[in-house]
Amino acid sequence: MSQANQHLDRLREHSLEFARRSGMLDLPHVWDEQAFRDFDPALWSALTHPRASWNELVRLNDLHLTLWYALAYVQSTFKPSGDLAGTKAFTRGLADFLITEPVLPRPPVNPAERGLAEAWQNLLPCVASDQLSRLRTGVLQFTDSAVREVANLAQDRIPDPVDHVENLRHKVGLILAPELLLFSLGNRVPSEVMRTREMVAVLDAWTDVAGLNYDLAMYPGPDAVNNSVVVNREFLGISTEEAIALVRRLHGSQLDEFEHSLGQLPVLFDDLRLAEQERAATLIFADGLRDWLAGDAGWEAGRHNQQQTTLSTVPAGPTGLGTTGFRIPAVSALT
């Protein structure tokens, strides 16, 4: 398994207390304490962010944890009946707590709102306004992806591949996950680098690798209508086995694209005439993307090696990577 953050044990204790305090363990059809312990969200945070300090780690963990709970709540409460109106009301309620000032607009009324209110308020003093805006966009994209998935189920509609890729990127966190990774590493990558075509290509490929692995890991789950395997099978008129093989090939090609895009960074550094400190910070971020992929894969593989418990009935949430456990070469080879 990948190297975990040194604060893992402390984070596990904190996460359990955070979940209890928010009421996330009070609805057994969503999570109970045993399911929460088996799911081990703190291990995911520690594996995907092994370099983060305690202050950064606990803040990104609490936001990820809250969104996991929110998705599990949607999957267990609204998806079985295709309750689109209920899903929209639930996600609109969450949006109320994506505030810019440390004053709550109203008291939170459910565990997801309580968790988000606390997690977001803890982030407020630690991030600049522009990053806070991007994080807000990322959370809204994530919650919107849940609404779109319930809509597909309610209408018994299989999305076309283009729509599915877009929604899967939002679910995995095209904006949210890299921003939290940047936050965990001290936000030292120049903004001009993050806006370049080259970095956009890196993040697009990175997100697609994560999303395709998520779909491979979750198939054939109860939410198969929103899975890349089913989407490609129905759109192309091929067998399930052929669709699985296709999604695996797509994953491989996106992993190749991710590695290729990372290989273009030294050329970008020269074009932008970056200082050595800026180059080093960007390479650390690139290594962080690799850590995230490998850590998520290790966490997912560990979960699949466990004997199935009550957690097997609880949707896993936006885990990103699946079970392949691939290892990406160190970005130091680019220097």
Order of alpha helices (4+ residues) and beta strands (2+ residues): alpha-alpha-alpha-alpha-alpha-alpha-alpha-alpha-alpha-alpha-alpha-alpha-alpha-alpha-alpha
